[in-house]
Amino acid sequence: MSEPLQAQATRGVSPAALLVAGAFFMEFLDGTVIATALPDMAKTFGVEAVDLNIGISAYLITLAVLIPASGWIADRFGARTIFSIALAIFTVSSVFCGLATSAHSFVAMRILQGVGGALMVPVGRLAVLRTTPKHLLITAIATLTWPALIAPIIGPPLGGFITSVADWRWIFFINVPLGIIAIILALRIIPNIRDDERRPFGSARFSGDLNFDGQFGLCHGVTGR
């Protein structure tokens, strides 16, 4: 981490923590934002609205399955590298979700979006917490937690609003400029920490990361329904 960022991290919430919190908000929002847009999406795809519930489930299940591996992947390839790649996957898949012409292609892109989301926030969280001074850990954790509380509440009404004033596709297209900005910022402020010691997937330290990230995934699955 650069000296200016380290100085800021010792005084308060670091820019990296704010960026990861914003990414976490975007990820959680996408878990619930389509709920009120399902009827319009169903008309576009020529299916029943209930058939598109799988689009929500596929996203959340992908998150739950892949989140546990995110810490191990970050330790091998670097937090900044994986976080930036995850943001890119999430952004590109958002474009294809918006361009989907059938329910099958939409669900496939939601799974890909879940891959990006599963790697994005847990990796960013690890980078922030491993570089945060001990006396600021509570502040950092609080900063990373608020999106989980707010996004599920904002998601459905926001999705309904966007659908009523524009088109349901903009629910996903709006992620594009946000994702590009986040990638640029990530390359500048997320530390590329990694574990030089190649730990096996089930190591004790990694198991602790699994436990923390698993709690986030469980919370996501419960609040996103």
Long-range contacts (C-beta under 8 A, 24 or more apart in sequence): 1-131, 1-189, 1-191, 5-189, 9-131, 9-132, 9-133, 9-136, 10-133, 10-136, 12-136, 12-139, 13-136, 13-139, 13-140, 13-143, 14-128, 14-131, 14-132, 14-140, 14-189, 15-185, 15-189, 16-124, 16-127, 16-128, 16-131, 16-189, 16-190, 16-191, 17-128, 17-132, 17-140, 17-143, 17-144, 18-143, 19-124, 19-182, 19-185, 19-186, 19-189, 19-190, 20-83, 20-121, 20-124, 20-125, 20-127, 20-128, 20-144, 20-190, 21-143, 21-144, 21-146, 21-147, 22-147, 22-178, 22-182, 23-83, 23-87, 23-120, 23-121, 23-124, 23-182, 24-121, 24-124, 24-125, 24-144, 24-147, 24-148, 24-151, 25-147, 25-150, 25-151, 26-90, 26-175, 26-178, 26-179, 26-182, 27-63, 27-90, 27-117, 27-120, 27-121, 27-147, 27-220, 28-147, 28-148, 28-151, 28-152, 28-155, 28-220, 28-223, 28-224, 29-151, 29-154, 29-155, 29-158, 30-59, 30-94, 30-113, 30-117, 30-155, 30-175, 31-56, 31-59, 31-60, 31-63, 31-151, 31-152, 31-155, 31-220, 31-223, 31-224, 32-56, 32-151, 32-152, 32-155, 32-156, 32-159, 32-223, 32-224, 33-155, 33-156, 33-158, 33-159, 33-162, 33-171, 34-159, 34-168, 34-171, 35-155, 35-156, 35-159, 36-156, 36-157, 36-159, 36-160, 36-163, 37-159, 37-160, 37-162, 37-163, 37-168, 37-171, 40-163, 40-167, 40-168, 41-106, 41-168, 44-168, 45-100, 45-101, 45-102, 45-103, 45-106, 47-103, 51-103, 52-103, 52-106, 54-107, 55-103, 55-106, 55-107, 55-110, 56-110, 56-224, 56-225, 58-107, 58-110, 58-111, 58-114, 59-110, 59-111, 59-113, 59-114, 59-117, 60-114, 60-220, 60-221, 60-224, 60-225, 61-114, 62-110, 62-111, 62-113, 62-114, 62-115, 62-117, 62-118, 63-114, 63-117, 63-118, 63-217, 63-220, 63-221, 64-217, 64-218, 64-220, 64-221, 65-118, 66-114, 66-115, 66-118, 66-119, 67-118, 67-122, 67-213, 67-214, 67-216, 67-217, 68-210, 68-213, 68-214, 68-217, 69-201, 70-118, 70-119, 70-122, 70-123, 70-126, 70-213, 71-122, 71-123, 71-126, 71-206, 71-209, 71-210, 71-213, 72-199, 72-201, 72-206, 72-209, 73-119, 73-123, 74-122, 74-123, 74-126, 74-127, 74-193, 74-194, 75-194, 75-195, 75-199, 75-206, 76-194, 76-195, 76-198, 77-194, 78-192, 78-193, 78-194, 79-123, 79-124, 79-126, 79-127, 79-190, 79-191, 79-192, 79-193, 79-194, 80-127, 80-186, 80-187, 80-190, 80-191, 80-192, 81-192, 82-119, 82-123, 83-119, 83-120, 83-123, 83-124, 83-127, 83-186, 83-190, 84-183, 84-186, 84-187, 84-190, 85-119, 86-115, 86-116, 86-117, 86-118, 86-119, 86-120, 86-123, 87-116, 87-120, 87-179, 87-182, 87-183, 87-186, 88-116, 88-179, 88-183, 89-113, 89-115, 89-116, 89-119, 90-116, 90-117, 90-120, 90-175, 90-179, 91-116, 91-175, 91-176, 91-179, 91-180, 91-183, 94-172, 94-173, 94-175, 94-176, 94-179, 95-172, 95-173, 95-176, 97-172, 98-169, 98-170, 98-171, 98-172, 98-173, 99-169, 118-217, 121-216, 122-209, 122-213, 122-216, 124-186, 124-190, 125-212, 125-213, 125-216, 126-193, 126-209, 127-190, 127-191, 127-193, 130-193, 131-191, 131-193, 148-216, 148-219, 148-220, 148-223, 152-223, 152-224
